[in-house]
Amino acid sequence: RALIKDASEKNILSTAAFFAEKLVCMPERHPSDVYTLGRLYFQQRMYRRAHLTLQQVKEWPDLRFRLLAAQCLLECKSFDQCLAVLEAGEEEMDVDVQKDETGVDTVAAMWLIKGKVFDFQQNRMKAAYWYQECVKRDVHCFEAFELLIDNHMLTAQQERELLSSLSFKEEDAWLQVFYHSRVKKYDLSVS
Protein backbone atom coordinates (compact mmCIF):
# COMPACT_ATOMS: atom_id res chain seq x y z
CA ARG A 1 0.00 0.00 0.00
CA ALA A 2 2.88 2.36 0.75
CA LEU A 3 4.39 1.60 -2.66
CA ILE A 4 1.04 2.32 -4.37
CA LYS A 5 0.68 5.60 -2.49
CA ASP A 6 4.24 6.65 -3.29
CA ALA A 7 3.94 5.82 -7.00
CA SER A 8 0.60 7.64 -7.16
CA GLU A 9 2.04 10.75 -5.48
CA LYS A 10 4.89 10.72 -8.00
CA ASN A 11 2.36 10.42 -10.86
CA ILE A 12 3.68 7.03 -11.92
CA LEU A 13 0.08 5.94 -12.28
CA SER A 14 0.50 2.75 -14.31
CA THR A 15 3.02 1.46 -11.75
CA ALA A 16 0.66 2.33 -8.92
CA ALA A 17 -2.23 0.66 -10.75
CA PHE A 18 -0.15 -2.46 -11.40
CA PHE A 19 0.52 -3.00 -7.71
CA ALA A 20 -3.02 -1.98 -6.74
CA GLU A 21 -4.37 -4.63 -9.14
CA LYS A 22 -2.27 -7.27 -7.36
CA LEU A 23 -3.53 -6.10 -4.00
CA VAL A 24 -7.17 -6.23 -5.16
CA CYS A 25 -6.67 -9.81 -6.42
CA MET A 26 -5.67 -11.00 -2.94
CA PRO A 27 -8.36 -12.80 -0.94
CA GLU A 28 -8.04 -10.43 2.03
CA ARG A 29 -8.57 -7.29 -0.04
CA HIS A 30 -10.16 -4.29 1.59
CA PRO A 31 -12.77 -2.04 -0.09
CA SER A 32 -10.35 0.88 0.22
CA ASP A 33 -7.93 -1.03 -2.04
CA VAL A 34 -10.64 -1.35 -4.67
CA TYR A 35 -11.36 2.38 -4.32
CA THR A 36 -7.68 3.21 -4.74
CA LEU A 37 -7.46 1.11 -7.91
CA GLY A 38 -10.63 2.72 -9.27
CA ARG A 39 -9.22 6.18 -8.55
CA LEU A 40 -5.97 5.29 -10.30
CA TYR A 41 -7.88 4.10 -13.37
CA PHE A 42 -9.92 7.32 -13.30
CA GLN A 43 -6.75 9.41 -13.17
CA GLN A 44 -5.50 7.52 -16.24
CA ARG A 45 -8.80 8.27 -18.02
CA MET A 46 -9.90 4.64 -18.00
CA TYR A 47 -13.39 5.55 -16.87
CA ARG A 48 -15.27 2.35 -17.76
CA ARG A 49 -12.56 0.24 -16.19
CA ALA A 50 -12.66 2.38 -13.05
CA HIS A 51 -16.43 2.02 -12.81
CA LEU A 52 -16.26 -1.76 -13.29
CA THR A 53 -13.57 -1.96 -10.62
CA LEU A 54 -15.76 -0.11 -8.12
CA GLN A 55 -18.59 -2.54 -8.81
CA GLN A 56 -16.46 -5.34 -7.34
CA VAL A 57 -17.48 -4.06 -3.91
CA LYS A 58 -21.02 -5.25 -3.20
CA GLU A 59 -21.94 -2.43 -0.81
CA TRP A 60 -19.97 0.78 -0.96
CA PRO A 61 -18.82 1.63 2.58
CA ASP A 62 -18.92 5.40 2.08
CA LEU A 63 -19.95 8.15 -0.32
CA ARG A 64 -16.50 8.41 -1.92
CA PHE A 65 -17.25 5.23 -3.89
CA ARG A 66 -20.54 6.63 -5.15
CA LEU A 67 -18.90 9.95 -6.06
CA LEU A 68 -16.12 8.27 -8.03
CA ALA A 69 -18.60 5.96 -9.79
CA ALA A 70 -20.71 8.98 -10.77
CA GLN A 71 -17.64 10.84 -12.02
CA CYS A 72 -16.71 7.83 -14.17
CA LEU A 73 -20.19 7.62 -15.63
CA LEU A 74 -20.24 11.37 -16.30
CA GLU A 75 -16.98 11.09 -18.22
CA CYS A 76 -18.44 8.16 -20.20
CA LYS A 77 -21.47 10.36 -20.96
CA SER A 78 -23.76 7.76 -19.35
CA PHE A 79 -25.93 10.48 -17.89
CA ASP A 80 -28.98 8.45 -16.87
CA GLN A 81 -26.79 5.86 -15.17
CA CYS A 82 -24.87 8.64 -13.43
CA LEU A 83 -28.08 10.18 -12.08
CA ALA A 84 -29.24 6.74 -10.92
CA VAL A 85 -26.00 6.25 -8.95
CA LEU A 86 -26.32 9.71 -7.37
CA GLU A 87 -30.01 9.34 -6.55
CA ALA A 88 -29.46 5.90 -5.02
CA GLY A 89 -26.89 7.59 -2.79
CA GLU A 90 -29.42 10.09 -1.50
CA GLU A 91 -30.80 7.36 0.73
CA GLU A 92 -27.32 6.91 2.24
CA MET A 93 -26.53 10.55 2.75
CA ASP A 94 -28.09 12.56 5.45
CA VAL A 95 -27.59 16.11 4.21
CA ASP A 96 -27.91 17.36 7.78
CA VAL A 97 -24.85 15.42 8.95
CA GLN A 98 -21.70 17.27 9.85
CA LYS A 99 -19.98 18.48 6.70
CA ASP A 100 -16.49 17.29 5.86
CA GLU A 101 -14.07 19.46 7.81
CA THR A 102 -11.13 18.88 5.49
CA GLY A 103 -11.34 19.60 1.80
CA VAL A 104 -14.46 19.84 -0.31
CA ASP A 105 -17.55 18.23 1.17
CA THR A 106 -18.40 14.89 -0.51
CA VAL A 107 -22.14 15.58 -0.67
CA ALA A 108 -21.44 18.96 -2.28
CA ALA A 109 -19.19 17.25 -4.82
CA MET A 110 -22.00 14.82 -5.64
CA TRP A 111 -24.37 17.74 -6.17
CA LEU A 112 -21.79 19.32 -8.49
CA ILE A 113 -21.78 16.15 -10.59
CA LYS A 114 -25.58 16.16 -10.60
CA GLY A 115 -25.54 19.75 -11.86
CA LYS A 116 -23.08 18.81 -14.59
CA VAL A 117 -25.32 15.97 -15.75
CA PHE A 118 -28.27 18.35 -16.09
CA ASP A 119 -25.99 20.87 -17.80
CA PHE A 120 -24.95 18.26 -20.38
CA GLN A 121 -28.62 17.41 -20.89
CA GLN A 122 -29.32 21.12 -21.58
CA ASN A 123 -31.52 21.44 -18.49
CA ARG A 124 -30.04 24.72 -17.28
CA MET A 125 -32.65 25.33 -14.57
CA LYS A 126 -31.92 22.03 -12.81
CA ALA A 127 -28.19 22.47 -13.37
CA ALA A 128 -28.28 25.94 -11.80
CA TYR A 129 -30.30 24.60 -8.86
CA TRP A 130 -27.76 21.86 -8.08
CA TYR A 131 -24.76 24.17 -8.58
CA GLN A 132 -26.32 26.61 -6.11
CA GLU A 133 -27.06 23.84 -3.60
CA CYS A 134 -23.47 22.69 -3.94
CA VAL A 135 -21.99 26.13 -3.20
CA LYS A 136 -24.45 26.69 -0.35
CA ARG A 137 -23.35 23.42 1.25
CA ASP A 138 -19.64 24.10 0.74
CA VAL A 139 -18.34 27.50 -0.32
CA HIS A 140 -15.03 25.85 -1.23
CA CYS A 141 -16.61 24.13 -4.22
CA PHE A 142 -15.46 26.91 -6.52
CA GLU A 143 -16.18 24.92 -9.68
CA ALA A 144 -19.94 25.10 -9.05
CA PHE A 145 -19.74 28.84 -8.39
CA GLU A 146 -17.62 29.34 -11.51
CA LEU A 147 -20.06 27.40 -13.69
CA LEU A 148 -22.96 29.50 -12.40
CA ILE A 149 -21.19 32.79 -13.07
CA ASP A 150 -19.25 32.00 -16.25
CA ASN A 151 -22.26 30.40 -17.93
CA HIS A 152 -24.55 33.27 -16.87
CA MET A 153 -27.02 30.91 -15.22
CA LEU A 154 -28.29 33.48 -12.71
CA THR A 155 -29.70 36.96 -12.91
CA ALA A 156 -27.92 39.73 -11.00
CA GLN A 157 -30.59 39.50 -8.29
CA GLN A 158 -30.16 35.71 -8.02
CA GLU A 159 -26.40 36.17 -7.77
CA ARG A 160 -26.84 38.60 -4.87
CA GLU A 161 -29.27 36.23 -3.16
CA LEU A 162 -26.84 33.36 -3.57
CA LEU A 163 -23.97 35.37 -2.10
CA SER A 164 -26.07 36.44 0.88
CA SER A 165 -27.01 32.81 1.56
CA LEU A 166 -23.42 31.53 1.71
CA SER A 167 -21.75 30.82 5.04
CA PHE A 168 -18.12 31.84 5.03
CA LYS A 169 -15.83 31.12 7.96
CA GLU A 170 -13.59 33.85 9.28
CA GLU A 171 -10.53 32.36 7.56
CA ASP A 172 -12.44 32.40 4.25
CA ALA A 173 -12.94 36.18 4.19
CA TRP A 174 -10.68 36.39 1.12
CA LEU A 175 -12.91 33.89 -0.70
CA GLN A 176 -16.00 35.91 0.15
CA VAL A 177 -14.37 39.05 -1.30
CA PHE A 178 -13.36 37.10 -4.40
CA TYR A 179 -16.88 35.74 -4.93
CA HIS A 180 -18.32 39.24 -4.55
CA SER A 181 -15.83 40.61 -7.08
CA ARG A 182 -16.87 37.96 -9.61
CA VAL A 183 -20.55 38.87 -9.55
CA LYS A 184 -20.28 42.62 -9.30
CA LYS A 185 -18.95 43.04 -12.81
CA TYR A 186 -22.47 42.52 -14.16
CA ASP A 187 -24.26 44.46 -11.44
CA LEU A 188 -25.33 47.80 -12.93
CA SER A 189 -26.43 49.17 -9.56
CA VAL A 190 -22.80 49.34 -8.32
CA SER A 191 -21.09 52.66 -8.93
Salt bridges, closest charged atoms under 4 A:
ASP6 OD2 - LYS10 NZ 2.99
GLU9 OE2 - LYS5 NZ 3.80
GLU21 OE1 - LYS22 NZ 3.88
GLU21 OE2 - ARG49 NH2 3.32
ASP33 OD2 - ARG1 NH2 2.69
ASP62 OD1 - ARG64 NE 3.12
GLU90 OE2 - LYS114 NZ 2.40
GLU92 OE2 - ARG66 NH2 2.46
GLU101 OE1 - LYS169 NZ 3.64
ASP105 OD2 - ARG137 NE 2.56
GLU133 OE2 - LYS136 NZ 3.84
ASP138 OD1 - HIS140 ND1 3.07
GLU143 OE2 - LYS116 NZ 2.49
ASP150 OD1 - ARG182 NH2 2.32
ASP172 OD2 - HIS140 NE2 3.01
ASP187 OD2 - ARG160 NH1 3.23
